[in-house]
Amino acid sequence: MARVIALTIGLVCVLLVAGCQPDEPTRLEFIERVDAICESANDEIAALEAPDAADASEVADVIDAIVVIQEDELESIDDLVPPRDDRDLIRQWIESVRVALDASKVAADALRDGDVSASRAASDEASLAAAAADDHARSLGAMACAGSADSALTGRDRDG
């Protein structure tokens, strides 16, 4: 009887632990979810009114709006359970996007302060980080995410 109880308790523990683990998606399922998140963010960014390029404050405000959209996008992606085999690449991708967003914030602040040189340097840093993020997104197959940070923050299109 003690043996049956021990086996039953063991089985219940295994089932509880297994039931608490989130289902790990396949790479395709993960990419479909990520692409949907990126497509939604891309649509929000496309809906923003283009700033007057001669008005540094207006440009900085649009950069800030894009950063907020992309931070929300990144948070949604970060909440997903990634496929085990892709976790390192996904971590690198997310970190590259964070670097691009942080540099974009610095660029916007520098624009507001009238420091064109600092804004340009921060924009260059954002572009480099965004290019790395694009490479990671393409490696994953998240094509809706490739190009979104760089094109939105620098005005370049996805293929350029």
MARBASE-625914 format. One record per atom (N, C-alpha, C, O, CB): z, x, y; residue in one letter. Coordinates in steps of 0.2 Angstrom, whole numbers, padded with zeros to 4 digits, always signed. Each point is the difference from the previous one (the first is absolute). Glycine has a CB too. Layout:
// MARBASE-625914
ZXYA...
END
This chain:
// MARBASE-625914
+0000+0004-0006M+0000-0004+0006M+0000+0004+0006M-0004-0001+0005M+0010-0008-0011M-0002+0015+0006A+0000+0004+0006A-0006+0003+0001A-0003+0001+0006A+0015+0001-0008A-0016+0000-0003R-0007+0003+0000R-0005-0005+0004R-0004+0002+0004R+0007+0005-0015R-0002-0013+0009V-0005-0005+0003V+0002-0001+0007V-0005-0001+0004V+0004-0005-0015V+0007+0006+0013I+0002-0001+0007I-0003+0006+0004I-0002-0001+0005I+0013-0006-0008I-0010+0013+0000A-0002+0006+0003A-0007+0000+0001A-0003+0002+0006A+0012+0004-0011A-0013-0008+0000L-0007+0000+0001L-0002-0006+0005L-0005+0001+0004L+0004+0003-0016L+0004-0009+0012T-0002-0006+0005T+0002+0003+0007T-0004-0001+0004T+0007-0008-0013T+0002+0012+0010I+0002+0003+0007I-0005+0005+0002I-0002+0000+0005I+0014-0002-0007I-0014+0006-0003G-0005+0005+0001G-0007-0003+0002G-0003+0002+0005G+0009+0006-0013G-0008-0013+0005L-0006-0003+0001L+0000-0004+0007L-0005+0000+0003L+0003-0001-0016L+0008-0002+0014V+0000-0003+0007V+0000+0005+0005V-0003-0002+0005V+0010-0007-0010V-0004+0014+0005C+0000+0006+0005C-0007+0002+0001C-0003+0001+0005C+0014+0003-0008C-0015-0003-0003V-0007+0003+0001V-0004-0006+0003V-0004+0002+0005V+0005+0005-0015V+0000-0013+0008L-0004-0005+0004L+0001-0001+0007L-0004-0001+0004L+0004-0005-0015L+0007+0007+0013L+0002-0001+0007L-0003+0006+0004L-0003-0001+0005L+0013-0005-0009L-0010+0012+0001V-0003+0006+0004V-0007-0001+0000V-0003+0001+0006V+0012+0006-0010V-0013-0009-0001A-0007-0001+0000A-0002-0006+0005A-0005+0001+0003A+0004+0003-0015A+0005-0009+0012G-0001-0005+0005G+0001+0001+0007G-0003-0003+0004G+0006-0004-0013G+0001+0012+0010C+0001+0002+0007C-0005+0005+0003C+0000+0001+0006C+0012-0003-0008C-0016+0005-0002Q-0005+0005+0002Q-0006-0004+0003Q-0003-0005-0004Q+0007+0013-0005Q-0006-0006+0015P-0006-0003+0002P-0006+0002-0004P-0001+0005-0003P+0005-0006+0014P-0009-0004-0012D-0006+0001-0004D-0004+0006+0004D-0001-0001+0006D+0001-0011-0011D-0002+0017+0001E-0004+0005+0003E-0007-0002+0000E-0003-0002-0006E+0011+0011+0002E-0012-0010+0009P-0007-0002+0000P-0004+0005-0002P+0001+0006+0000P+0001-0013+0009P-0008+0005-0011T-0005+0005-0002T-0003+0003+0007T+0002-0003+0005T-0005-0003-0016T-0001+0011+0011R-0002+0003+0006R-0005-0005+0004R+0001-0001+0006R+0000+0013-0011R-0005-0016+0001L-0004-0005+0003L+0004-0005+0003L-0002-0002+0006L-0007+0004-0014L+0014-0005+0005E+0004-0005+0003E+0004+0003+0006E+0000-0004+0005E+0002-0001-0016E+0000+0011+0011F+0003+0003+0006F-0005+0000+0006F+0002-0001+0005F+0006+0008-0013F-0014-0004+0006I-0005+0001+0005I-0002-0007+0003I-0001+0000+0006I-0003+0011-0011I+0003-0016+0001E-0001-0006+0003E+0005-0003+0005E-0002-0003+0005E-0004+0000-0016E+0012+0004+0009R+0006-0002+0005R+0000+0004+0006R+0000-0003+0006R+0007+0000-0016R-0008+0010+0009V+0000+0004+0006V-0006-0002+0005V+0000+0000+0006V+0005+0009-0013V-0011-0009+0004D-0006-0002+0004D+0001-0007+0003D-0003+0000+0006D-0004+0007-0014D+0010-0011+0005A+0001-0007+0004A+0005+0001+0006A-0002-0003+0005A+0000-0003-0016A+0007+0010+0010I+0004+0002+0006I-0004+0004+0005I+0001-0002+0006I+0009+0002-0014I-0014+0004+0006C-0004+0004+0005C-0005-0004+0004C-0001+0001+0006C+0003+0009-0013C-0005-0015+0003E-0005-0004+0003E+0003-0004+0005E-0003-0002+0005E-0004+0002-0015E+0013-0003+0009S+0004-0004+0004S+0001+0004+0007S-0001-0003+0005S+0006-0004-0015S-0002+0013+0009A+0002+0004+0006A-0007+0002+0004A+0000+0000+0006A+0010+0004-0013A-0015-0003+0003N-0006+0002+0004N-0003-0006+0004N-0002+0001+0005N-0001+0007-0015N+0004-0014+0007D-0002-0006+0004D+0004-0001+0006D-0002-0002+0005D-0001-0003-0016D+0010+0006+0010E+0004+0000+0006E-0002+0005+0006E+0000-0002+0006E+0010-0002-0014E-0011+0010+0005I-0002+0005+0005I-0007-0002+0003I-0001+0001+0007I+0007+0008-0013I-0011-0011+0003A-0006-0002+0002A+0001-0006+0006A-0005+0000+0004A-0001+0004-0015A+0011-0008+0010A+0001-0005+0004A+0003+0002+0007A+0000-0004+0005A+0001-0003-0015A+0001+0013+0010L+0003+0003+0007L-0005+0000+0005L-0006+0002-0002L+0015+0004-0004L-0007-0007+0012E-0005+0001+0006E-0001+0007+0001E+0005+0004+0001E-0002-0015+0004E-0009+0014-0004A-0001+0007+0001A+0003+0001+0007A-0001-0004+0005A-0010+0004-0012A+0014+0006+0008P+0003+0002+0006P-0005+0002+0005P-0006+0003-0002P+0016+0000-0004P-0009-0003+0012D-0004+0004+0005D+0001+0007+0000D+0006+0002+0001D-0006-0012+0007D-0004+0014-0010A+0001+0007-0002A+0002+0004+0006A+0003+0005+0000A-0012-0006-0008A+0008-0002+0014A+0002+0004+0006A+0007-0002+0002A+0003+0003+0004A-0014-0003+0000A+0014-0005-0008D+0007-0001+0002D+0005+0002-0006D+0000-0003-0005D-0004-0007+0011D+0007+0016-0005A+0004+0004-0005A+0005-0005-0003A+0002+0000-0006A-0004+0011+0012A+0005-0015-0001S+0006-0004-0003S-0003-0005-0004S+0004-0002-0005S+0002+0004+0015S-0011-0005-0009E-0003-0005-0004E-0002+0003-0007E+0001-0003-0005E-0006-0003+0015E+0002+0012-0010V-0002+0003-0006V+0006+0001-0004V+0000-0001-0006V-0010+0007+0011V+0016-0003-0002A+0006+0001-0003A+0003-0006-0003A+0002+0000-0006A+0000+0009+0013A-0003-0015-0004D+0003-0006-0002D-0004-0002-0007D+0003-0003-0004D+0000-0001+0016D-0010+0005-0012V-0004-0002-0006V+0002+0005-0005V+0001-0003-0006V-0010-0002+0013V+0010+0011-0006I+0002+0005-0005I+0007-0003-0003I+0001+0000-0006I-0007+0010+0011I+0011-0012-0001D+0006-0002-0002D-0001-0006-0005D+0003-0001-0005D+0003+0005+0016D-0010-0009-0009A-0001-0006-0004A-0003+0002-0006A+0001-0003-0006A-0003-0004+0016A-0003+0011-0011I-0003+0003-0006I+0005+0003-0004I+0001-0001-0007I-0012+0003+0012I+0016+0002-0003V+0005+0003-0003V+0005-0005-0004V+0001+0001-0005V-0002+0009+0013V+0002-0015-0004V+0005-0005-0002V-0004-0004-0006V+0004-0001-0006V+0002+0000+0017V-0012+0000-0011I-0004-0004-0005I+0000+0005-0006I+0002-0002-0006I-0009-0004+0014I+0006+0012-0007Q-0001+0005-0006Q+0007+0002-0003Q+0001+0001-0006Q-0011+0003+0011Q+0015-0005-0001E+0007+0001-0003E+0002-0005-0004E+0003+0001-0005E+0000+0005+0015E-0005-0013-0008D+0001-0005-0004D-0004+0000-0007D+0003-0002-0005D+0000-0005+0015D-0009+0009-0009E-0004+0001-0006E+0003+0005-0005E+0000-0001-0006E-0010-0001+0014E+0012+0008-0005L+0003+0005-0004L+0006-0002-0004L+0001+0001-0005L-0005+0007+0013L+0008-0012-0004E+0006-0003-0003E-0001-0005-0006E+0003+0001-0005E+0003+0000+0016E-0012-0005-0010S-0002-0004-0006S-0002+0004-0006S+0001-0002-0005S-0004-0007+0014S-0001+0014-0007I-0002+0004-0006I+0005+0004-0003I+0001+0000-0006I-0012+0002+0012I+0016+0000-0002D+0006+0004-0003D+0004-0005-0004D+0004+0003-0005D-0004+0005+0015D+0000-0014-0009D+0004-0005-0004D-0003-0001-0007D+0003-0003-0004D+0000-0002+0015D-0009+0007-0012L-0004-0001-0006L+0003+0005-0005L+0001+0005+0001L-0011-0010+0005L+0010+0002-0013V+0001+0005-0005V-0006+0004-0002V-0005-0004-0002V+0014-0004-0002V-0010+0014+0005P-0006+0004-0001P+0000+0001-0008P+0005+0001-0003P-0005+0004+0015P-0007-0004-0014P+0000+0003-0007P+0003+0007-0001P-0001+0004+0005P-0010-0011-0006P+0014+0008-0004R+0003+0006-0001R-0004+0006+0001R+0002+0005+0003R+0005-0011-0011R-0013+0006+0005D-0004+0006+0000D-0003+0002+0008D-0002+0005+0001D-0001-0008-0013D+0004-0002+0016D-0003+0001+0007D+0006+0001+0005D-0002+0000+0006D-0008-0007-0009D+0016+0007+0001R+0005+0000+0005R+0000+0006+0004R+0002+0000+0006R+0005-0006-0014R-0009+0012+0006D+0000+0006+0004D-0005-0001+0006D+0001+0002+0006D+0003+0005-0016D-0010-0009+0008L-0006-0001+0004L+0002-0005+0005L-0001+0001+0006L-0007+0003-0014L+0011-0009+0006I+0002-0006+0005I+0005+0003+0005I+0000-0002+0006I-0002-0007-0015I+0007+0013+0006R+0005+0002+0005R-0003+0005+0005R+0002-0001+0006R+0006+0000-0015R-0013+0005+0007Q-0003+0004+0005Q-0004-0004+0005Q+0000+0002+0006Q-0001+0007-0015Q-0002-0014+0006W-0004-0004+0005W+0004-0004+0005W-0001+0001+0006W-0007-0003-0015W+0014-0001+0007I+0004-0003+0004I+0003+0005+0005I+0001-0002+0006I+0002-0006-0014I-0001+0014+0006E+0003+0005+0005E-0006+0002+0005E+0002+0001+0006E+0006+0003-0015E-0014-0003+0007S-0005+0001+0005S-0001-0005+0005S-0001+0001+0006S-0005+0006-0015S+0006-0013+0007V+0000-0006+0005V+0006+0000+0004V-0001-0001+0006V-0005-0006-0014V+0012+0009+0006R+0006+0000+0004R-0001+0006+0006R+0001-0001+0005R+0006-0004-0015R-0010+0010+0007V-0001+0006+0005V-0005-0002+0006V+0001+0001+0005V+0002+0007-0015V-0008-0012+0007A-0005-0002+0005A+0003-0005+0005A-0002+0000+0006A-0007+0002-0015A+0013-0007+0007L+0003-0005+0004L+0005+0003+0005L+0000-0001+0006L-0002-0007-0015L+0006+0013+0006D+0005+0004+0005D-0004+0003+0005D+0002+0000+0006D+0006+0001-0015D-0013+0003+0008A-0004+0004+0005A-0004-0005+0004A+0000+0001+0006A-0002+0008-0014A+0000-0015+0006S-0003-0005+0004S+0005-0003+0006S-0002-0001+0005S-0006-0002-0015S+0014+0002+0007K+0006-0002+0005K+0001+0006+0006K+0000-0002+0006K+0005-0005-0016K-0005+0013+0008V+0000+0005+0004V-0006+0000+0005V+0001+0001+0006V+0006+0006-0014V-0013-0008+0006A-0006+0000+0004A+0001-0006+0005A-0002+0001+0006A-0005+0004-0015A+0009-0011+0007A+0001-0005+0004A+0005+0001+0006A-0001-0001+0006A-0002-0007-0016A+0009+0011+0008D+0005+0002+0005D-0003+0005+0005D+0001+0000+0006D+0008-0002-0015D-0013+0007+0006A-0002+0005+0005A-0006-0003+0005A+0000+0002+0005A+0002+0007-0014A-0005-0014+0006L-0005-0003+0005L+0004-0004+0005L-0002+0001+0006L-0006-0002-0015L+0013-0002+0008R+0004-0004+0005R+0003+0005+0005R+0001-0002+0006R+0002-0007-0015R-0001+0015+0006D+0003+0005+0005D-0006+0004+0004D+0002+0004+0004D+0008-0003-0012D-0016-0002+0006G-0006+0003+0004G-0001+0007-0003G-0003+0004+0004G+0006-0011+0006G+0000+0009-0016D-0001+0006-0003D-0006+0000-0004D+0001-0001-0006D+0011+0004+0007D-0018-0002+0001V-0006-0001-0003V+0000+0006-0006V-0003-0002-0005V-0003-0003+0015V+0008+0011-0008S+0000+0005-0005S+0004-0001-0006S-0002+0001-0006S+0000+0007+0015S+0008-0011-0008A+0005-0001-0006A-0003-0006-0003A+0001-0001-0007A+0009+0005+0013A-0013-0009-0003S-0003-0006-0003S-0006+0002-0005S+0000-0002-0006S+0004-0005+0016S-0008+0012-0007R-0006+0002-0004R+0003+0004-0007R-0003-0001-0005R-0004+0002+0016R+0012+0003-0010A+0003+0004-0005A+0003-0005-0006A-0001+0001-0006A+0003+0009+0014A+0001-0015-0005A+0003-0004-0005A-0005-0005-0003A+0000-0001-0006A+0010+0001+0013A-0015-0001-0004S-0006-0004-0003S-0004+0004-0005S-0002-0002-0005S+0001-0004+0016S+0001+0013-0010D-0003+0004-0005D+0004+0000-0006D-0003+0000-0006D-0002+0007+0015D+0012-0006-0008E+0004+0000-0006E+0000-0007-0004E-0001+0000-0006E+0008+0008+0012E-0008-0013-0002A-0001-0007-0003A-0006+0000-0004A+0000-0003-0006A+0007-0002+0015A-0012+0008-0006S-0007-0001-0004S+0000+0005-0006S-0003-0003-0005S-0002+0001+0016S+0008+0007-0011L+0001+0005-0006L+0004-0004-0005L-0002+0000-0006L+0001+0010+0013L+0006-0013-0005A+0004-0003-0005A-0003-0006-0003A+0000-0002-0006A+0010+0006+0012A-0014-0008-0002A-0003-0006-0002A-0006+0002-0005A-0001-0004-0004A+0004-0002+0015A-0006+0012-0009A-0006+0002-0005A+0003+0002-0007A-0003-0002-0005A-0003+0006+0015A+0012-0001-0010A+0003+0001-0006A+0002-0007-0004A-0001+0000-0006A+0006+0011+0011A-0002-0015-0001A+0001-0007-0003A-0006-0003-0002A+0000-0003-0006A+0010+0002+0014A-0015+0001-0005D-0007-0003-0002D-0002+0003-0007D-0002-0003-0004D-0001+0001+0016D+0004+0009-0012D-0002+0003-0007D+0004-0002-0005D-0002-0001-0006D-0001+0011+0012D+0010-0011-0005H+0004-0003-0005H-0001-0007-0002H-0001-0002-0006H+0010+0010+0010H-0011-0012+0001A-0002-0007-0002A-0006+0000-0004A-0001-0004-0004A+0007+0000+0015A-0011+0008-0009R-0006+0000-0004R+0001+0002-0007R-0003-0002-0004R-0003+0004+0015R+0010+0003-0012S+0002+0003-0006S+0003-0006-0005S-0001+0000-0006S+0003+0012+0011S+0002-0016-0002L+0003-0005-0003L-0005-0006-0002L+0001-0004-0004L+0010+0007+0010L-0016-0003-0001G-0005-0006-0001G+0002-0006+0005G-0003-0005+0000G+0001+0008-0012G+0006-0001+0017A+0002-0005+0005A-0004+0000+0006A+0002+0003+0005A+0010-0002-0009A-0018-0003+0003M-0006+0001+0005M+0002-0004+0006M-0002+0002+0005M-0006+0000-0014M+0011-0008+0009A+0002-0004+0006A+0005+0004+0004A+0000-0001+0006A-0003-0010-0012A+0006+0016+0003C+0005+0004+0004C-0003+0006+0003C+0003+0003+0004C+0006-0008-0012C-0014+0007+0005A-0003+0007+0002A-0004-0001+0007A-0004-0005+0000A+0003+0008-0012A+0003+0000+0016G-0003+0000+0007G+0004-0004+0005G-0001+0000+0006G-0009+0002-0012G+0014-0007+0003S+0004-0004+0005S+0004+0003+0005S+0000-0002+0006S+0000-0006-0015S+0004+0013+0007A+0005+0003+0005A-0004+0004+0005A+0001+0000+0006A+0008+0000-0014A-0014+0004+0006D-0004+0005+0004D-0004-0004+0005D+0000+0001+0006D+0000+0008-0015D-0004-0014+0006S-0005-0004+0004S+0004-0004+0005S-0002+0000+0006S-0006+0000-0015S+0014-0003+0007A+0003-0004+0005A+0003+0004+0006A+0001-0002+0005A+0002-0006-0015A+0000+0014+0008L+0004+0004+0005L-0005+0005+0004L+0002+0002+0005L+0008-0003-0012L-0016+0002+0004T-0004+0005+0004T-0007-0003+0002T-0004+0003+0004T+0009+0006-0010T-0006-0016+0004G-0006-0003+0002G-0006+0002-0004G-0006-0003+0001G+0010+0002+0010G-0003+0005-0017R-0006+0002-0004R+0000-0006-0005R+0005-0003-0002R-0004+0016+0004R-0007-0014-0005D-0001-0005-0005D+0001+0003-0007D+0001+0006+0000D-0009-0011+0007D+0008+0001-0012R+0003+0003-0006R-0005+0005-0003R+0003+0004-0004R+0002-0015+0002R-0011+0011+0003D-0005+0004-0003D-0001+0006+0004D-0003+0005-0002D-0002-0014-0004D+0008+0009+0012G-0001+0006+0005G+0006+0004+0001G-0001+0005+0003G-0008-0011+0002G
END
